[in-house]
Amino acid sequence: NRYEEVVKLAEDFIKANPQSPNLASAQLLLARSQYSLGKWADAMANYRKVQASAKDKEVKEEALYYLAQASAAEAEALPEKSAERKKKMQETVQAIGDFAKEFPESKSLAETYLLRARLQVQLGKYAEASQDLEAARKADADNTMSEEIDYLQGFAEARRADELLADFKKADAEAAMARAGQIYSRLASGASPALAAEANLQIASLDLAARRFDEAMERLRAIPGKQELISQLEAKLAPLKAELAQMSSPSPAKLNQVQREQRKIEEVKARPDLSGQALLQMGQAYLQTRKYDEARLVFRQVSAYGGKDLSGPAEQQVILTYALQGRTGDADRLLAEYQKKYPEQKGIAGLVDYLVGRALLEDGETDKAIQRLQSAQEKASGERFADEIPRFIATAYQKAGK
């Protein structure tokens, strides 16, 4: 795992020997190491050079495979709702199609179909994702990836359920949630530590949606922290690496297996701590049961120790606990601090105005309520709660005798 050293040695060799017959091998080592370090753009640039210069079919296959993987990783690192992310994902979907056409007998075909299915789910293309998952199952002859395929199937069903609920198709949404729950329940007791943790987190989300708060809390408390999960994955990888070290010329399949397990560890390292996400959901459970003080305590813990990916959302939730309690002064003060810290986050201001406006309405302060609700209406275009605002404004006018 001394990838930084490999990068330096390979770069030095390439600079010193631009005409060497071993140039393609050096570029391949460089690209592999940059990929393992998560330097996606650099890895893609060198894999393209390998693809252009290599004559060996297996090397070309590896280059095209990791080009797709790096492209997907780069896309998923972009802001979630950005046009750039969507475009990059669409380009990666096309690149995976090119790989499947050029190497239809590849042993990496199941992984590439699974990758494309993951991107299709994020693009909201569930029918295409289902086709790719079915193709991945067929290509996975030795069933080494069955749990990963099942997890993504469950995730797709859960996302589809959210969309069905938004379209008021309650029966169809409940059926999709039930299918997702069945899949996650199998994975929660499976052999993969990372997938078991993810599955338990997803089951907890389903429990919260169904208002099964006690069951959700029990699952959320059992989610392992990032370091604990990494240790479990490293213990699983150790015998594979030991076996690889004893081979004079390891097969591409064995290399691929080790790299896949190593990639799982890197993915866990790169993602927010699952235990932090579990705490966020626990705070939501308290919020939904109107235990605002307990919710605020949990959200503050996440804000302080959850890292940069979770601290912002946790701070938003702290503000909402005050707004929902009707403590409008505290909500406004924290909102002003939040907007200075995160000036690009606009939606929270409209939501706070909406909640504070409702609280003021319940307290009988109709003029102030109308002012805050109208402010929310200006700021909340496109938000889910925006359609409810005119009804509360009308109620405020009615209470004021207007």
C-alpha positions, 0 to 999 in steps of 0.5 A: 500500500505504499502508493505515494512511493510508486507514484514518485518512482513511476513519474521519475521513470517516465520523465527519464525514459520517454522512449522506453519499451517499458513506458506503458508498464510504468504508466499502468503502475502510475495509474493504478497507484493514483486510483488507489489514492483517490486521485481520480483525474490523474488516474483517468489521464494516465489510464487513457495514455495506457489505453492508447499505447498498450497492445495487450488486450488485458491491459486495455481492458483494465484501463477502460474498466478503471476509467469508468470506475474513476469517472463514477467516483469523480461524478459522485464527489460533485455537489449532489444536485448540480448539473455538472454531476448529472452530466458526468454520470451520464457520460460514465453510463455511456463509457460503461456501455462502451466497455461492455461492447468491447469486452463482452467476455470480461470477468469484470462485467458484473462489476461494471453493470453494477456500477452503471445500475448505481448511477442509473438509480442516482439519475432516477432511471429505475427501469434501466437500473433494474435491467443492469442489475439483472445483467449483473446477476447473470454475469456474476457466475460465482455469486461473489457480488450477490450481496452488493447487487441485492443492496442496490436493488433494495436501495432502488426500491426505497428511492422508488417508494419515495417518488411514489409517495410524492405522487400520492401512490400510497399502495404502490409505495408501501409495496416498494418499501416492503420489498426494500425491507425484505432485501435489507433484512437479509443483508443486515445479517450477511457476511459483508460488514459494510453492507450489513451496517448500510442495510441496518441504517436503511432499515432504520430509515424505513422504520422511521417512515413507518413510525416504528420509533423503538425499532429504529432506535435499537438499530441506530444504536448498533451502527458501528463507527467508521474505525470499527468498520474499517478494522472489520474490513481490513481483517477480512482483506488480510488473508487475501493479501497474504495469499496474493503475496505468496503468488509469483504471478497472481492472476488478474481475477485474484488481483481484481478480488483484492482490489475490490476489497481494498476499494470497499475500505477506501469507500468507507474511509471517503464516506461520512461516518455511518454512526454519525448518520445514525445519530442524525436519524436518531435526532430525527426520531426525537424530532418526529416524536416532539422531543425537541430538547433530546433531538437538539442534544443529539444534533449538537453532538453530530455538529461538534464531532460528525465531520464537515459532511454532517456538521452543516445538516446537523446545525440546520436541524438544531435551528429547526428544533427551536423553530418547531418549539416556537422559540423564534428568537433562538431560531432567528439568531442561529439562522443568521449565524448559519447563513454567515457560515454557509452562505450558499445554503438558501433553503433553510431560510425559507423553512425557518420562516415557514415554521416560525410563521406557523408558531406565531400563528398558533400564538395569535400574533397574526400580523407577524405570522403573515410577514414571516409566511410571506417571507417564506413564500418568497424564499421557498420556491420549489420546496416541498412545503411551499404549497402549504404556505398560502393556506396558513397565510389565509388562516392568519388573515381570517384570524385577524378578521380580514 
